[in-house]
Amino acid sequence: LETAQRASIVSILSRVLRHNLRNDLTVIRGFTELFADDSEAAAIVRGKVDHLIETTEKARKLEQTISSQPQFDETDLNALLDRTVDELAAAYPSATITIDGPAGVTVPAMPSLQTAFTELIENAAQHAGDLPTVAVEIEPAASSVVVRVRDDGPGLPERERTLLDSGLETPLLHSTGIGLWVSQWIVKNHGGELT
């Protein structure tokens, strides 16, 4: 198949499956509330459904990123990261998230860059324990900017790191989510590198 036709088929399948999956999961989530109890099993079911609904939303963002025409605008990196941290602080009130670096750093960016940072910072907040500390560091270089996201958690599992480095998944070796993939693809679309 031609590249354009293949992309169109993937887009349609993604949209239809994602839409149908999200609708069905929303129905399941509603019924779990009707039969709500405080059992561990009910909490696990609700958690799994919520995770799958969140994954469909990440797939939607990924589809938007892939299908949009790249349009770079000079963007205030500090303001972008401030917005990102403010949004995540509400979702993760027990997390301490800080930004450190010089003011006035600008980069050519598409709107999707905020999604990449949201995924990376949220990943740190989710996996760094009960009272996570996440530090976002901005370091301008001669022709680029390095943004580090550090946390006090156990670190990225070796399996996930290997998958991101190789850029390939197999039926036996695959990631547990798509957030880091989304970040990697967005960063690459910006001419950057996720390490």
Secondary structure, 3 states (H helix, E strand, C coil): CCHHHHHHHHHHHHHHHHHHHHHHHHHHHHHHHHCCCCCHHHHHHHHHHHHHHHHHHHHHHHHHHHHCCCCCEEEEHHHHHHHHHHHHHHHCCCCEEEEECCCCCEEEECCHHHHHHHHHHHHHHHHCCCCCEEEEEEEECCCCEEEEEEECCCCCCHHHHHHHHHCCCCCCCCCCCCHHHHHHHHHHHCCCCCC
